[in-house]
Amino acid sequence: MELAGQTVLLTGAAGGIGHHIADVLVRRSARVVASDVDEAKLAAAPLPDGVVRIAADLRDLDAAERLVAEAEPVDVLVNCAGLEYTGTFHDQARDELEDLVAVNLLAPMALIRAVLPDMLARGFGHVVNLASISGKGPSPYLTTYGTTKAGLIQLTRSLRVEYRGSGVQFSAVTPGFIEREGMYARMSDESDLVAPFTFGTSKPEEVAQAVLRVLDHDVPEKIVSARPMRPFFALTELSPRLGELGIIGSGARRFLRRVAESRGRA
């Protein structure tokens, strides 16, 4: 994809891997409009020169639609904003559940719905949804988070088929455990725990490069993981019972429970 001169709307730009994605887009001469909920954090984020910064609370779908209007015309939408809750499902507060669903799933849907008419009119555009391997199989102690990411993956797949031939593409980038930035970095910082060896860790720069790859080659989904994960996900679909045993045997359930315990959530 020719990104030079294209306008990219990037949510979740102030934290996690957002600024790494902004870096690679700017190096490709894209015009990046970066958004995050915290105006002060967004202002202090290490984003490249020339990036336009617009604070928006994506829990408010009206604010999400206003963000699109401020950024127009949007050639590429990268839905990177996300919230995470690690703990037992029955202890999750109602407002936490609502916020996770709103930011991780409803906001991307609202943003896509807002950018699509103009993309379709021009016959050009690309949407990239940042999902997670938590959405590919059982995610104990990350149940709500994993459910929203599974929805985001399904959303991407359905839109690819619905709008095939329109000139508008849809892709998902699906990271595993990522070093230094984002959810896993917070987990390890808080608890001194390390990811199970069976999963390993990847670098945030690899996620940013995956975003470029799906844009350049219209890849439906790019998994970013230190270990081959597709065979396990295929097994989970073919035999859900074996998938359950695989998550337990891999050490992922034990790791996530220990993270939840360290937060007083299990």
N, C-alpha and C positions, 0 to 999 in steps of 0.2 A: 504494500500500500504506500502511495506517495503521501507522506505526512507533512512535508514542507508546506507551510501556509494554512494547514488545516487547523480548525479549532477543536481542541480536546477538552471536554469537561471531566474533571477528575475529582471524585468525592473522597473523603477520608484522607486528605492530602497532608494533614499536619502530623499524623502519627503512623507508627508501624512502617509499612513498606511504601506508603503513598509518595514520600519525597523521592524515593529511588525510581519510582515509575515516572514522576515528573522529570527527573534528570534525563532519562533515556529519550523521552518525548521531545524535550527541548533540544537535545543534541541532534535530533532529526528535524529540527527547525519547525516544529509544531507550535502553534499558539495555545498555551495551556491556561485554562481557567481552573484554579484550585479552590476547593471548598472544604470546610470542616465546621463542626458545631461551635468550637471555642475560638472566638475572634482573637484573643490574646495569643493562644497557642498557634493559631494559623499565622499570625503576624510574625511570630518568632521562629516558625518552622524553617529548616534549611533548604528552602526551595530555590531553584535557579533564578537568576535575574530575568526580569521580563514576565514572570508568571503573574497573572491577575489573581488576586485573592478575594474570595467572597464568602463570608461566614453565613451558614444556614443550618438550622436545626431540622434535620430530615425526619424527625418524628412528626413534624407538622407537614402534611402532604401539600398544603397550600404553599408553604415555604419552598418545598422541593420544586413545585411548578414555577414559582417566581425565580428560582435559581436558573432554570432553563431559559426563561425569558431574558434574564440579565446576560446570559452567556451566548445567546444566539448570534449567528447560526452555529449549531453544534454539529460538527462532522463526525466526531467520535465521542462516545460516552463511556467512561471507565468507572464502573460502580465498585469503589474500593472501601467505602465506609462500612464499618461493622462494629457490633458490640458482642461481648462474650460473657457468659456466666458459667462458672465451673462449680458444681455442687449437686446435691441430691435434688431431683425434680420436685418432690413434694414440699421442699423447703424454699423453693423459689417464690419470691413475692410476686403478686399480681402485676405491679407496675414494672418489675424487671422483665417479666414475660412479655408484657405489652411493648416495652421499649425494644427488646430484641427482635420481635416480629416486625415492628414498625421500621426500624433502621435497616435490618438485614434483608428483608423481603419486600415489604410494602413500598418502601422508598424507592428501591430500584425499579419496581413495577411502575410507580408513578412517574419517575424520571424517563423511563423508556417510552411510556405512553405519551409524555409531553414532547419528546424529541422526534418521535416517529413521523408525524404528519409532514414536517419539513423535509426530513430525510427521504421519505417516499416521493415527495413532490420533485426533489432533485435527482432521484434515482441513485442515491449514493449515501453511505453512512455505515458505521460499525459500532456495535455495542459490545463491550467486554465486561463480564461479570466476574468479580473475584469471589470464588466459592471456597471450598475447603474439603480435604479428604474426610472431614467429619460428616460431610453430606453424602459420602459414598458407601457408608456401612454403619453398623451400630456405633453409637458415640455415647457410652455411659458417662454420666456426670457432665456431659455437654449436650444433653438431650434437646433442649430448645434451640441452642446454637446449631447443632447438627441438622435439626429439622428445617430450620430456615435456609441453610446452605443446600440441603437436598432440594428444597423448593426452587432455589436459584438455578441449580443445575437443570432441573426439569423445565423451568421457564426458558432457559437458553435453548434447550433442545426443541421445545415446541415452537418458539419464535423462528428458529432457523427454517423449519419446515413450512410454517404458515406464510413467511415472507420470502420464500425461495424464488429467485428470479426477479425480485424487485430492485436489486442493487444494494439492499441493506443487509448486512451480515451480523451474526450474533455468535459470540464465543464465550467460553468459560475458561478461566485460569484457576486451577485447583491446587493450592499449596498444601504441603504437609507441615511438619515442624520446621519453623524458620528461625535461624539464629539471629541474635542481636536486636531484632525488631518484632513488635507485635505481640500476639497472644502467648506464644511459647516463651518468648524472652521474659515476659512478665511472670509467667509461671515459674520459670527456673530462678529468676531473681528473688522471688518471694519465698521459695521453698528449698532452694539449693538442690532440686531434683533435676535429673537429666532425662531426655527422651529415651524410650526403649530402643535398644540396639537394632531391633527388627525394623524400625522406621527410619532411624538416623535423622540428620538435620540438613537443611539446605540454606543457602545464603539469600538475603533479600534481593541482591542484584540478579539472582537467577529468576526470581519472580518477575522483576522488571523486564528482563530479556524475554521471558515467556509471553508477556503482554505484546511486545514487538512481534514475536513470532506469529501469534494468532492474528495480528493485524496484517502482517505481510503476506500470510499464506492462507487466510480464512480457515484456520484450524478450528474444528468444533469445540475441542476441549484439550487443554494442555495441563497435565499433572506435573507438579514440581515437587519431587521427592527424591531423597537420597537412595531409596530402594525401589525396585520395580513393584508397583502397586496394582497394576491392572489384573494380573492373575488372581490376586486375593479378592478384588472387587467382583471379578467374574464368578469366583467360587461362592461368594456371598449371595449373588443373585441365583445361582444354580442350586445352592443348598444353604438356606438361611441358618439352619442349625449348625452347620460347619462354620459358617461365618461368625456366629456367636462364639464358638469355641476358639476360632482363630484370634478374635479380639482379646479373649481372656489369655490364651496361650502366648500372645505376642508381648504381653506385659502392659498393653495400653490401658486396660481397665484398672490395674493396680496403680499405674502412674497417675491417672486422672483422679482416682480416689484419694491418693496421697496429697495431690494438689488441693482437692476440695477440703480435706482434713486440715491442711495448713492454713486455709482461709476460714476455718470454723464452719464449714458448709456441709459436713458429712458426719 
